[in-house]
Amino acid sequence: MKISTYILPLALIAMLASCQSGDGSKAEKTPYEIDTEAFEGTPYTAEKDDSGFAWQVDQFADLKIVRYQTPSFDKLSDQQKQLVYFLNQAGLSGRDIMYDQNYRHNLAIRNALETIYTEFNGDKGTKGWNAFETYLKRVWFSNGIHHHYSSDKIDPGFSREYFDMLAKETGVTLGEEPLRAMFDPTFDNKKVNQDARKGLLTASAVNFYAPDVTAREVEQFYNGIIDKTDSKPIEHGLNSKIVKNAEGGLEERVWKVGGMYSPAIEKIVYWLEQAVTVAENEKQADALKLLIEYYQTGDLKTWDAYNIAWVGAKGDIDYINGFIEVYNDPIGFRGSYETIIEITDFEASETMQVVSKEVQWFEDNSPLMAEHKKKNVVGVTYKVVEVAGEAGDASPSTPIGVNLPNNNWIRQEHGSKSVSLGNIVEAYGKAGGSGILQEFANDEEEIALEKKYGDVAGKLHTALHEVVGHASGQLEPGVSTPKETLKAYMSTLEEGRADLVALYYLYDQKLVDIGLMESMDVGKAAYDGYIRNGLLAQLRRLELGKDVEEAHMRNRQWISKWVLEKGASDNVIEAIERDGKTYYNITDYNKLRSLFGELLREVQRIKSQGDYAAGEALVEGYGVKVDPAIHKQVLDRTADLNIAPYGGFINPIISKDDSSVSITYPDNFVDQMLYYSKNYSFLPEEN
């Protein structure tokens, strides 16, 4: 729809704003007065390290923009560099899928914002323009108009009238519903709603389901399809959108060549076919061919075959590509598009290989019920990798560790691959500060432990979480998959279960004996940091009065609150009030470890038996609600630190000419986002 709002010329606006009415009072404010007021803010200034490299290059809203390096790229052969290039091109080709998956109007809104940004020649020194630019950066960061972590809709910070003026000046048109999505705070205001009372799907803006589809209808739809006796089930619904047909029944629109998202998927397939020609070995090539077949057919049995082949394929170069994690689906069926290109960090991987070699010992000695332990943990591989490129759900905000595939029976029979994104972890550390630690640590001993051992503790936690945690445990015979039994609580319970495995073993002498820890003080640092974050520091990511909704944030809170409560009689964790501030002090690390083990046993039982009621009680009872007084205190304590609670990354540029492939490290977030939109926009605005 053509924008029809009448816009006054800027010169007239300025004149009216300065005029007086007949009685000497100021004339009524125009819609643009706040938007055209001069902006006098200070732009972010990047600081360089001793080598001249700037790790953090921008900061806005609650976000910081970081860079990472990929030094192992230069050690690759020419053929391997070509493989990295082709895989990266394939990944970037699907970038717009993530925007559309997140919300049905994201591509139209992003395109309009980018056109205005590049074409507007008016005054860019105003508060209005600064708010517009910040909003566009936030949309890029979140792959859409909803916050990447809280899933709340992002407030533009400028008026509808100001946008109309910008649109008219640049010839942009945007439909009425996308405009409503931007400016009506009540419309599609939550990407992923976890409150069943509001309607898990109808109150969620995520574009995995048509707006009129309910969770109950989807449950009934899959009840008629899923064979609950199948011991090797496919991941139903992983690669499709649910819509209603002309008769009102549900049907799947599959993401494949010739189906939904075909223009982008065709490009993905093209680049994967190039990757096959330079694969490191036959098994790697065979896995890529199965991934291509899956994209061409949409067949989820082929997806399983690909994952089995991918787990068995080895090489210095690896990748993640597909519709994978289901965190963005309120009922846990549909996978978000994601890609990560990985180069093995051989030195770091060799040091950490001991974790995967000892995985059966960890399983045998866990506090799980005997019937929930795996008798033979197979095929767990662990590597530290350097990221060479990311897209979709992994960019700009990225994980620091990944364990795949997700299909439970494949993991049990064929194993899994676990990776820690070493250069991402390093970049976070280089761009971080110590202000949060100083503010929330109880005493100097806690600060000293974190400074000395925090880095090692963090890496070990990631390794144990991904390698041992996600590989641990098994379902009881006849129990359906967790997404069917635990439903909306599946993701947070699984992430919490993996965290608990890591926590249980982080204070175990075994890690010292096998050379992974210098002393048990590493475990103390890990426990201090987890409780400090779970009960205090992570609350700075929430607006005052909000519930906790993101799966990982929920699991950190329900674990921390549960052990705090259960250990109260022995004062295992004491709450200390000092100068109006709350701190937490662990008095008995051994008892805390026992509590982590007790909770791990219960969470595994919930998963193994499909106990929805117990899972719901745990998450809702400990993981969702926040003490408003503590929350306000945390926000007040961090307000002056000027440390953004969220970070994301500018990716390297992998370039290829006739003779070579090279890597460069751009330092401008805006330029990269515009470059991506120019070169990898293959989808229409409506799909």
WOUR-V252747 format. One record per backbone hydrogen bond with DSSP energy under -0.5 kcal/mol. CO is the residue of the C=O (numbers start at 1). NH is the residue of the N-H. E is the energy in kcal/mol with one decimal. If there is no record, write none. Layout:
# WOUR-V252747
CO:NH:E
CO:NH:E
This chain:
# WOUR-V252747
9:13:-2.1
10:14:-2.5
11:15:-1.9
12:16:-2.8
13:17:-2.4
14:18:-1.0
15:18:-0.5
15:19:-0.8
16:19:-0.7
19:27:-1.4
21:24:-2.1
25:21:-3.6
30:33:-1.2
32:36:-2.5
33:37:-0.6
35:128:-2.8
35:129:-0.5
37:127:-3.4
38:40:-0.5
41:43:-0.6
44:46:-0.6
47:55:-0.6
49:52:-2.0
53:49:-2.4
53:55:-0.6
55:57:-0.5
55:67:-2.5
58:65:-2.8
60:63:-3.1
62:646:-1.6
63:60:-2.3
64:66:-0.5
64:648:-2.2
65:57:-2.6
65:58:-1.1
66:650:-2.4
70:73:-1.7
71:74:-0.9
72:75:-1.3
73:76:-1.6
77:81:-2.4
78:82:-1.9
79:83:-2.0
80:84:-2.4
81:85:-2.3
82:86:-2.7
83:87:-2.5
84:88:-2.3
85:89:-2.4
86:90:-2.2
87:91:-2.3
88:92:-2.6
89:93:-1.6
90:94:-0.6
91:94:-1.2
92:95:-1.7
94:97:-1.5
94:98:-0.8
95:98:-0.9
95:99:-0.9
96:100:-2.1
97:101:-2.8
98:102:-2.2
99:103:-1.5
101:207:-2.7
103:106:-1.5
105:109:-2.3
106:110:-3.1
107:111:-2.5
108:112:-2.0
109:113:-2.6
110:114:-2.8
111:115:-2.1
112:116:-2.3
113:117:-2.5
114:118:-2.2
115:119:-2.1
116:120:-2.4
125:39:-3.1
126:130:-2.2
127:131:-2.5
128:132:-2.3
129:133:-2.9
130:134:-2.4
131:135:-2.4
132:136:-2.4
133:137:-2.3
134:138:-2.2
135:139:-2.4
136:140:-2.4
137:141:-2.5
138:142:-2.3
139:143:-0.6
139:144:-2.5
140:143:-0.9
141:397:-0.6
145:154:-3.0
147:151:-1.2
151:191:-3.2
152:147:-3.6
159:163:-1.9
160:164:-2.5
161:165:-2.1
162:166:-2.3
163:167:-3.0
164:168:-2.5
165:169:-2.3
166:170:-1.3
167:171:-0.8
167:172:-2.3
168:171:-0.7
175:179:-1.9
176:180:-2.4
177:181:-2.6
178:182:-1.7
179:183:-2.4
180:184:-2.9
183:185:-0.8
184:187:-1.4
186:188:-0.5
186:189:-0.5
189:153:-1.9
190:205:-2.7
191:193:-0.5
191:206:-2.1
192:194:-0.5
194:196:-0.9
195:198:-1.7
195:199:-0.5
196:199:-0.9
199:203:-2.0
200:193:-0.6
201:204:-1.9
205:104:-0.5
206:209:-0.7
208:242:-2.2
210:213:-2.1
214:218:-1.9
215:219:-2.6
216:220:-2.3
217:221:-2.3
218:222:-2.5
219:223:-1.9
220:224:-1.2
222:225:-1.1
222:226:-3.2
226:228:-0.9
227:230:-1.8
230:233:-0.5
234:236:-1.6
235:238:-2.0
237:240:-1.0
238:335:-2.3
239:255:-2.8
241:243:-0.5
241:253:-3.2
242:210:-2.4
243:251:-2.4
245:248:-2.0
249:245:-3.0
251:243:-2.6
252:254:-0.8
253:241:-2.1
254:256:-1.0
254:260:-2.0
256:259:-2.1
259:262:-1.5
260:256:-0.9
261:265:-2.4
262:266:-2.9
263:267:-1.0
264:268:-2.1
265:269:-2.7
266:270:-2.2
267:271:-2.1
268:272:-2.3
269:273:-2.4
270:274:-1.4
271:275:-1.9
272:276:-1.8
273:277:-0.9
274:278:-0.5
275:278:-1.3
276:279:-1.2
281:285:-2.0
282:286:-2.8
283:287:-2.1
284:288:-2.0
285:289:-2.2
286:290:-1.8
287:291:-2.0
288:292:-2.3
289:293:-2.3
290:294:-2.3
291:295:-2.3
292:296:-2.0
293:297:-2.2
294:298:-3.4
295:257:-2.4
299:303:-1.4
300:304:-1.8
301:305:-2.3
302:306:-2.8
303:307:-2.4
304:308:-2.2
305:309:-2.2
306:310:-3.2
307:311:-2.4
308:312:-1.4
309:313:-1.0
310:313:-0.6
316:344:-2.5
318:342:-2.9
320:340:-1.7
322:324:-0.8
322:338:-2.3
325:336:-2.5
326:329:-1.6
328:330:-0.6
329:332:-1.6
336:324:-2.2
337:393:-3.1
338:322:-1.6
339:391:-1.9
340:320:-2.1
341:388:-2.8
341:389:-0.9
342:318:-2.3
343:386:-3.3
344:346:-1.0
345:349:-2.5
346:350:-2.2
347:351:-1.4
348:352:-1.6
349:353:-1.1
352:355:-1.8
352:356:-0.6
353:357:-1.9
354:358:-1.4
356:359:-1.0
358:362:-2.1
359:363:-2.0
360:364:-2.9
361:365:-2.0
363:366:-1.2
369:372:-2.0
370:373:-1.4
372:474:-1.2
376:378:-0.7
379:381:-0.7
379:416:-1.1
381:418:-3.0
383:385:-0.5
383:420:-2.1
384:345:-2.9
385:387:-0.5
385:422:-1.5
385:423:-0.8
386:343:-2.3
389:341:-2.8
391:339:-1.7
391:394:-1.4
392:395:-1.8
396:649:-1.9
400:421:-2.6
402:419:-2.8
404:417:-3.3
407:411:-1.9
408:412:-2.0
409:413:-2.2
410:414:-3.1
410:415:-0.9
411:415:-0.9
416:381:-2.2
417:404:-2.3
418:383:-2.1
419:402:-2.4
420:385:-2.8
420:422:-1.8
421:424:-0.6
421:425:-2.3
422:426:-2.3
423:427:-2.0
424:428:-2.5
425:429:-2.0
426:430:-2.5
427:431:-2.1
428:432:-0.8
429:432:-0.5
434:438:-2.5
435:439:-1.8
436:440:-2.1
437:441:-2.4
443:447:-1.8
444:448:-2.7
445:449:-2.3
446:450:-2.1
447:451:-2.5
448:452:-2.1
449:453:-3.1
450:454:-2.3
453:457:-3.0
454:458:-2.5
455:459:-2.0
456:460:-2.5
457:461:-2.5
458:462:-2.2
459:463:-2.3
460:464:-2.9
461:465:-2.7
462:466:-2.6
463:467:-2.9
463:468:-0.6
464:468:-0.7
464:469:-3.2
465:470:-1.6
468:472:-1.0
469:472:-0.9
476:479:-2.1
481:484:-1.6
481:485:-2.0
482:486:-2.9
482:487:-1.0
486:489:-2.2
487:490:-1.9
489:493:-2.1
490:494:-2.4
491:495:-2.5
492:496:-2.2
493:497:-2.3
494:498:-2.2
495:499:-2.2
496:500:-2.6
497:501:-1.9
498:502:-2.0
499:503:-2.9
500:504:-2.7
501:505:-1.7
502:506:-1.6
503:507:-0.6
504:507:-0.5
505:508:-1.2
508:511:-1.6
508:512:-0.6
509:512:-0.7
509:513:-2.5
510:514:-2.1
511:516:-2.2
511:517:-1.6
512:515:-1.3
519:522:-1.6
520:524:-1.8
521:525:-2.3
522:526:-2.2
523:527:-2.6
524:528:-2.9
525:529:-2.4
526:530:-2.1
527:531:-2.3
528:532:-2.6
529:533:-2.1
530:534:-3.1
531:535:-2.2
532:536:-1.2
532:537:-2.1
533:538:-2.0
536:539:-2.1
537:540:-1.7
538:541:-1.9
539:542:-1.7
543:546:-2.3
550:554:-2.7
551:555:-2.2
552:556:-2.1
553:557:-1.6
554:558:-3.2
555:559:-2.0
556:560:-1.8
557:561:-3.1
558:562:-1.6
559:563:-2.2
560:564:-2.0
561:565:-2.3
562:566:-2.9
563:567:-1.8
565:568:-1.4
567:570:-0.6
567:572:-2.5
568:571:-1.1
572:587:-2.8
572:588:-1.0
574:585:-2.5
576:578:-0.5
576:583:-2.5
578:581:-1.5
581:578:-2.9
583:576:-3.0
585:574:-2.8
585:587:-0.6
588:592:-1.9
589:593:-2.3
590:594:-2.0
591:595:-2.0
592:596:-2.5
593:597:-2.3
594:598:-2.4
595:599:-2.5
596:600:-2.5
597:601:-2.3
598:602:-1.6
599:603:-2.7
600:604:-2.6
601:605:-1.8
602:606:-2.4
603:607:-2.2
604:608:-3.4
605:609:-2.5
606:610:-0.9
606:611:-2.0
608:476:-2.2
610:612:-1.5
611:615:-2.0
612:616:-2.9
613:617:-2.3
614:618:-2.1
615:619:-2.4
616:620:-2.8
617:621:-1.9
618:622:-1.6
619:623:-2.6
619:624:-0.6
624:548:-3.0
626:628:-0.5
627:631:-2.7
628:632:-2.6
629:633:-2.1
630:634:-2.5
631:635:-2.4
632:636:-2.6
633:637:-2.4
634:638:-1.5
635:639:-0.9
638:641:-1.2
638:642:-0.6
642:644:-0.6
646:64:-1.8
648:66:-3.2
650:68:-0.7
652:654:-0.6
653:655:-0.7
653:664:-1.8
655:662:-2.7
660:657:-2.7
662:655:-2.5
664:653:-2.5
664:666:-0.6
667:669:-0.5
668:672:-1.9
669:673:-2.3
670:674:-2.4
671:675:-2.3
672:676:-2.6
673:677:-2.2
674:678:-2.1
675:679:-2.0
676:680:-2.7
680:96:-0.5
680:682:-1.0
